[in-house]
Amino acid sequence: MLPTALTDEALRAPVNVTWEITEACNLSCRHCLSADLRAQQRGELTPEECRRIVDDLAAADVFQVNFGGGEPFLRKDFLDLLAYAQAKGITSCVSTNGTVLDDDLVGRLAAMSGLFLQVSLDGASPGTNDAIRGAGTFARILDGVDCLRRHALRDFSLNMVVTKVNVHEVGEFADLAARLGAKARLSRFRPSGAGCASWDDYRLTKAQLLELSEFLGEHTDILTGDSFFSLTPESRRRLGLTMCGAARMTMAIAPDGGVYPCAFLTDPAFLAGDAAAESPVAIFRESEVFARLRANDNAACSGCSRFSLCHGGCPAVAYFVTRSLEAGDPECLMAALGAGV
Amino acid sequence: MRYVVRGTVRVRPEAFGLLFYDTRTTSLTFVRSGETLTVAPGAPGEERELLIAGWDGRPEATARLLQTLREKGLIRATDGTD
């Protein structure tokens, strides 16, 4: 749980950094948070620039980098960069769509220590997953997972972005993950990137949000780095998710080096600097964009009895739905139900 | 008694005290230790000595804190009891 003092005082460096290392991807998922960045084709950091960024993060004792994309394994020098980061003591988590995992690649990954993999799978059945991630992807993803198992790579999770069209399969998804020797992770769908266009099709109904919260409360082994608003106070305390970490504990670097508070806030309004030209850690400390986000007091929620449990929820959802950071999270069930949850 | 931060744990100073990161689980532990605890320099993966400056002022609180960190697997005593 974040110490209360962090609401007012920034850390001297991020704890972890989400780094969208490439625009390249072989899929076109309907909820892709990076779709806008990819469409802009702003180019990618050079290998030298990437190593300088790793040096900067390591010097500031940044603990962890979460690599994503695009599909990170499509970047030709990615394994070299991964090895470089690990040699500097940075723990690496790689989010992959799983379709490019083969024996050669996974064999090299298995030789690395301290590597966590997250494989995206948006349903427990081909029909559900493929409607979101593309035809035939369910089978290809499971082939990739089989490859991980053959190479005894154990630190991996299956991640499902929970939407209106797959929420009915969360139980089966958890069972499938268990059968495959993976941890199950559920992530929140946000109206970022391609999620803007699919927001109305995919956003959970209030009833679904409530059902999901009950499910998560009963299945505490399922990972979630996200805040589902309808969690009971007890569940929320157990998860330690009382506050958005954007600009406080985390930041995001786009493929071209653009620095943002969070991978879900890669809107031009939140561009804080250029990691190719400046120290990303210095941007974290000194950027006005980051200072503005830290100072956001979620005025609409500050009078709520549960404010200390969520601090207004996800600013990205609030911003993309209402164009205001102070509106509070529109998926808050307290507001929807008009009573204590 | 002397203590070391385990090699699987990373730690850095912050304004409130120390911030621990367990590389095995990626979990964080915020320790409001002020200037009571500091950590000797060291390379990633190496054990680092935990330097304790607060025994005189608040010995019981410091002992409780150290015990908690031991129970979390973040530090170990060098006398062979862990």
Interface residues (C-beta under 8 A of the other chain):
Chain A: M1 L2 P3 A5 L6 E9 L11 R12 A13 V15 D61 F63 Q64 K88 G89 T91 C93 G114 F116
Chain B: R10 R12 P13 E14 A15 F16 L19 Y21 T23 T26 L28 F30 R32 A43 P44 G45
